[in-house]
Every structure is written in structure tokens, then in C-alpha cells.
């Protein structure tokens, strides 16, 4: 294998690994944000719900 090909392959694998790791953290952060938004919406709905049932 030529030296240039080996270096290009190594750099490609490095960039691929880094991008996957970054994507995992980004996806986890988005999931937490969506979950927190859902909790806030639920809490707001519970706080503003009528206390007596409709007729």
C-alpha cells in the first residue's frame, strides 16, 4: 500500500469517527430539549386546566 493512500485512509477514518461522535452528542441534546419542552407543555396544560369538569 502506498504511503499517501494509507494516510488518506487514516484521515478519512478519523474524520468519519469524529463526525459520528459529534452527531451522537447533538442527537442526545436535541432529545433532551424536546423532552423538556414536552414537560413544560404538560405542566402548563395542568396548571391552566379547569378545576370543574364541563357539563
The first five atom37 places (N, CA, C, CB, O) and aatype in JSON, in Angstrom:
{
  "aatype": [20, 20, 20, 20, 20, 20, 20, 20, 20, 20, 20, 20, 20, 20, 20, 20, 20, 20, 20, 20, 20, 20, 20, 20, 20, 20, 20, 20, 20, 20, 20, 20, 20, 20, 20, 20, 20, 20, 20, 20, 20, 20, 20, 20, 20, 20, 20, 20, 20, 20, 20, 20, 20, 20, 20],
  "atom_mask": [
    [1, 1, 1, 1, 1],
    [1, 1, 1, 1, 1],
    [1, 1, 1, 1, 1],
    [1, 1, 1, 1, 1],
    [1, 1, 1, 1, 1],
    [1, 1, 1, 1, 1],
    [1, 1, 1, 1, 1],
    [1, 1, 1, 1, 1],
    [1, 1, 1, 1, 1],
    [1, 1, 1, 1, 1],
    [1, 1, 1, 1, 1],
    [1, 1, 1, 1, 1],
    [1, 1, 1, 1, 1],
    [1, 1, 1, 1, 1],
    [1, 1, 1, 1, 1],
    [1, 1, 1, 1, 1],
    [1, 1, 1, 1, 1],
    [1, 1, 1, 1, 1],
    [1, 1, 1, 1, 1],
    [1, 1, 1, 1, 1],
    [1, 1, 1, 1, 1],
    [1, 1, 1, 1, 1],
    [1, 1, 1, 1, 1],
    [1, 1, 1, 1, 1],
    [1, 1, 1, 1, 1],
    [1, 1, 1, 1, 1],
    [1, 1, 1, 1, 1],
    [1, 1, 1, 1, 1],
    [1, 1, 1, 1, 1],
    [1, 1, 1, 1, 1],
    [1, 1, 1, 1, 1],
    [1, 1, 1, 1, 1],
    [1, 1, 1, 1, 1],
    [1, 1, 1, 1, 1],
    [1, 1, 1, 1, 1],
    [1, 1, 1, 1, 1],
    [1, 1, 1, 1, 1],
    [1, 1, 1, 1, 1],
    [1, 1, 1, 1, 1],
    [1, 1, 1, 1, 1],
    [1, 1, 1, 1, 1],
    [1, 1, 1, 1, 1],
    [1, 1, 1, 1, 1],
    [1, 1, 1, 1, 1],
    [1, 1, 1, 1, 1],
    [1, 1, 1, 1, 1],
    [1, 1, 1, 1, 1],
    [1, 1, 1, 1, 1],
    [1, 1, 1, 1, 1],
    [1, 1, 1, 1, 1],
    [1, 1, 1, 1, 1],
    [1, 1, 1, 1, 1],
    [1, 1, 1, 1, 1],
    [1, 1, 1, 1, 1],
    [1, 1, 1, 1, 1]
  ],
  "atom_positions": [
    [[0.85, -1.18, 0.0], [0.0, 0.0, 0.0], [0.89, 1.23, 0.0], [-0.96, 0.0, 1.22], [1.9, 1.28, 0.7]],
    [[0.53, 2.21, -0.77], [1.37, 3.4, -0.81], [1.16, 4.25, 0.44], [1.08, 4.23, -2.07], [0.12, 4.19, 1.1]],
    [[2.18, 5.02, 0.74], [2.14, 5.85, 1.94], [1.02, 6.89, 1.87], [3.49, 6.55, 2.15], [0.34, 7.14, 2.86]],
    [[0.83, 7.48, 0.7], [-0.2, 8.51, 0.52], [-1.6, 7.91, 0.69], [-0.06, 9.17, -0.87], [-2.46, 8.51, 1.33]],
    [[-1.82, 6.74, 0.11], [-3.13, 6.09, 0.24], [-3.41, 5.75, 1.7], [-3.19, 4.82, -0.62], [-4.53, 5.95, 2.17]],
    [[-2.42, 5.24, 2.41], [-2.6, 4.89, 3.82], [-2.91, 6.12, 4.65], [-1.34, 4.2, 4.36], [-3.77, 6.06, 5.54]],
    [[-2.24, 7.24, 4.39], [-2.5, 8.47, 5.14], [-3.91, 8.99, 4.83], [-1.45, 9.54, 4.81], [-4.61, 9.45, 5.73]],
    [[-4.32, 8.94, 3.56], [-5.65, 9.4, 3.18], [-6.72, 8.53, 3.84], [-5.81, 9.39, 1.65], [-7.74, 9.05, 4.31]],
    [[-6.5, 7.23, 3.87], [-7.44, 6.32, 4.51], [-7.54, 6.59, 6.01], [-7.03, 4.87, 4.26], [-8.63, 6.6, 6.57]],
    [[-6.41, 6.8, 6.64], [-6.39, 7.1, 8.08], [-7.11, 8.4, 8.38], [-4.94, 7.18, 8.59], [-7.9, 8.46, 9.33]],
    [[-6.87, 9.43, 7.59], [-7.55, 10.71, 7.8], [-9.06, 10.58, 7.57], [-6.97, 11.8, 6.87], [-9.85, 11.16, 8.3]],
    [[-9.44, 9.83, 6.57], [-10.86, 9.6, 6.31], [-11.55, 8.9, 7.46], [-11.03, 8.79, 5.05], [-12.66, 9.27, 7.85]],
    [[-10.89, 7.9, 8.01], [-11.46, 7.19, 9.15], [-11.54, 8.1, 10.38], [-10.63, 5.93, 9.47], [-12.51, 8.04, 11.13]],
    [[-10.53, 8.93, 10.58], [-10.53, 9.85, 11.7], [-11.67, 10.85, 11.6], [-9.19, 10.59, 11.78], [-12.4, 11.06, 12.56]],
    [[-11.83, 11.46, 10.43], [-12.92, 12.43, 10.25], [-14.28, 11.76, 10.36], [-12.78, 13.12, 8.88], [-15.22, 12.35, 10.9]],
    [[-14.41, 10.53, 9.87], [-15.66, 9.8, 9.99], [-16.01, 9.52, 11.44], [-15.59, 8.51, 9.21], [-17.16, 9.67, 11.84]],
    [[-15.03, 9.1, 12.22], [-15.26, 8.82, 13.63], [-15.64, 10.07, 14.4], [-14.02, 8.19, 14.24], [-16.55, 10.05, 15.22]],
    [[-14.94, 11.16, 14.13], [-15.23, 12.41, 14.83], [-16.64, 12.89, 14.49], [-14.19, 13.5, 14.45], [-17.37, 13.33, 15.38]],
    [[-17.02, 12.8, 13.23], [-18.36, 13.27, 12.85], [-19.44, 12.41, 13.49], [-18.52, 13.26, 11.33], [-20.49, 12.94, 13.87]],
    [[-19.22, 11.11, 13.62], [-20.21, 10.25, 14.29], [-20.32, 10.59, 15.77], [-19.83, 8.79, 14.12], [-21.43, 10.61, 16.32]],
    [[-19.2, 10.86, 16.42], [-19.25, 11.2, 17.84], [-19.95, 12.53, 18.07], [-17.84, 11.27, 18.42], [-20.73, 12.67, 19.02]],
    [[-19.69, 13.49, 17.22], [-20.36, 14.78, 17.34], [-21.85, 14.63, 17.11], [-19.76, 15.8, 16.34], [-22.65, 15.23, 17.82]],
    [[-22.24, 13.83, 16.13], [-23.65, 13.62, 15.83], [-24.37, 12.96, 17.0], [-23.81, 12.76, 14.57], [-25.52, 13.3, 17.28]],
    [[-23.72, 12.05, 17.69], [-24.34, 11.39, 18.85], [-24.65, 12.41, 19.94], [-23.43, 10.29, 19.4], [-25.73, 12.38, 20.52]],
    [[-23.71, 13.28, 20.22], [-23.93, 14.29, 21.25], [-25.01, 15.28, 20.82], [-22.63, 15.04, 21.57], [-25.81, 15.71, 21.65]],
    [[-25.04, 15.63, 19.56], [-26.06, 16.56, 19.06], [-27.44, 15.93, 19.16], [-25.76, 16.96, 17.61], [-28.39, 16.58, 19.59]],
    [[-27.57, 14.68, 18.78], [-28.85, 14.0, 18.83], [-29.33, 13.85, 20.26], [-28.75, 12.63, 18.16], [-30.52, 14.03, 20.54]],
    [[-28.44, 13.54, 21.16], [-28.82, 13.42, 22.58], [-29.28, 14.77, 23.11], [-27.63, 12.89, 23.42], [-30.24, 14.83, 23.88]],
    [[-28.61, 15.84, 22.73], [-29.01, 17.18, 23.18], [-30.37, 17.57, 22.65], [-27.98, 18.21, 22.75], [-31.17, 18.16, 23.38]],
    [[-30.65, 17.26, 21.4], [-31.96, 17.56, 20.81], [-33.04, 16.76, 21.53], [-31.98, 17.26, 19.29], [-34.12, 17.29, 21.8]],
    [[-32.76, 15.51, 21.84], [-33.73, 14.69, 22.55], [-34.05, 15.26, 23.92], [-33.2, 13.27, 22.7], [-35.21, 15.27, 24.33]],
    [[-33.05, 15.74, 24.63], [-33.29, 16.35, 25.94], [-34.1, 17.63, 25.8], [-31.96, 16.64, 26.66], [-35.0, 17.88, 26.61]],
    [[-33.8, 18.44, 24.79], [-34.53, 19.69, 24.59], [-36.0, 19.42, 24.27], [-33.9, 20.5, 23.46], [-36.89, 20.09, 24.81]],
    [[-36.26, 18.45, 23.41], [-37.64, 18.11, 23.06], [-38.37, 17.58, 24.29], [-37.68, 17.07, 21.92], [-39.54, 17.91, 24.51]],
    [[-37.7, 16.76, 25.09], [-38.31, 16.22, 26.29], [-38.65, 17.33, 27.28], [-37.38, 15.19, 26.94], [-39.73, 17.32, 27.86]],
    [[-37.74, 18.26, 27.47], [-38.0, 19.38, 28.38], [-39.16, 20.24, 27.88], [-36.74, 20.23, 28.55], [-39.96, 20.73, 28.68]],
    [[-39.24, 20.43, 26.57], [-40.36, 21.18, 26.0], [-41.67, 20.47, 26.24], [-40.15, 21.4, 24.5], [-42.68, 21.11, 26.54]],
    [[-41.68, 19.16, 26.12], [-42.89, 18.38, 26.4], [-43.31, 18.48, 27.85], [-42.68, 16.93, 26.03], [-44.5, 18.62, 28.15]],
    [[-42.35, 18.42, 28.75], [-42.66, 18.56, 30.18], [-43.22, 19.94, 30.48], [-41.41, 18.29, 31.03], [-44.17, 20.07, 31.25]],
    [[-42.64, 20.97, 29.88], [-43.14, 22.33, 30.1], [-44.56, 22.48, 29.58], [-42.21, 23.37, 29.42], [-45.4, 23.12, 30.23]],
    [[-44.85, 21.9, 28.42], [-46.2, 21.97, 27.86], [-47.19, 21.23, 28.75], [-46.22, 21.39, 26.44], [-48.3, 21.72, 28.97]],
    [[-46.81, 20.07, 29.24], [-47.69, 19.31, 30.13], [-47.95, 20.07, 31.42], [-47.08, 17.93, 30.44], [-49.09, 20.13, 31.89]],
    [[-46.91, 20.64, 32.0], [-47.07, 21.4, 33.24], [-47.96, 22.61, 33.04], [-45.71, 21.83, 33.79], [-48.79, 22.93, 33.89]],
    [[-47.8, 23.29, 31.91], [-48.63, 24.46, 31.61], [-50.08, 24.05, 31.41], [-48.1, 25.19, 30.37], [-50.99, 24.73, 31.89]],
    [[-50.31, 22.95, 30.71], [-51.68, 22.47, 30.5], [-52.32, 22.08, 31.82], [-51.69, 21.28, 29.53], [-53.5, 22.37, 32.05]],
    [[-51.57, 21.43, 32.69], [-52.12, 21.05, 34.0], [-52.4, 22.26, 34.85], [-51.16, 20.11, 34.74], [-53.4, 22.28, 35.57]],
    [[-51.58, 23.28, 34.79], [-51.77, 24.48, 35.59], [-52.97, 25.29, 35.11], [-50.51, 25.34, 35.55], [-53.61, 25.97, 35.9]],
    [[-53.29, 25.22, 33.81], [-54.37, 26.03, 33.25], [-55.64, 25.22, 32.99], [-53.91, 26.67, 31.98], [-56.57, 25.73, 32.36]],
    [[-55.7, 24.01, 33.44], [-56.88, 23.17, 33.23], [-58.0, 23.65, 34.15], [-56.56, 21.66, 33.49], [-57.74, 24.08, 35.27]],
    [[-59.24, 23.58, 33.66], [-60.35, 23.98, 34.54], [-60.47, 23.01, 35.72], [-61.68, 24.02, 33.74], [-60.18, 21.82, 35.61]],
    [[-60.91, 23.53, 36.84], [-60.99, 22.71, 38.04], [-62.29, 21.92, 38.08], [-60.87, 23.58, 39.29], [-62.36, 20.88, 38.75]],
    [[-63.32, 22.38, 37.39], [-64.57, 21.63, 37.36], [-64.75, 21.02, 35.97], [-65.77, 22.55, 37.72], [-64.41, 21.64, 34.97]],
    [[-65.28, 19.82, 35.9], [-65.49, 19.2, 34.59], [-66.59, 19.92, 33.82], [-65.84, 17.72, 34.75], [-67.5, 20.48, 34.44]],
    [[-66.53, 19.92, 32.5], [-67.59, 20.57, 31.72], [-68.9, 19.81, 31.87], [-67.2, 20.66, 30.24], [-68.89, 18.61, 32.14]],
    [[-70.02, 20.51, 31.69], [-71.34, 19.86, 31.89], [-71.63, 18.77, 30.88], [-72.44, 20.88, 31.84], [-72.69, 18.14, 30.93]]
  ]
}
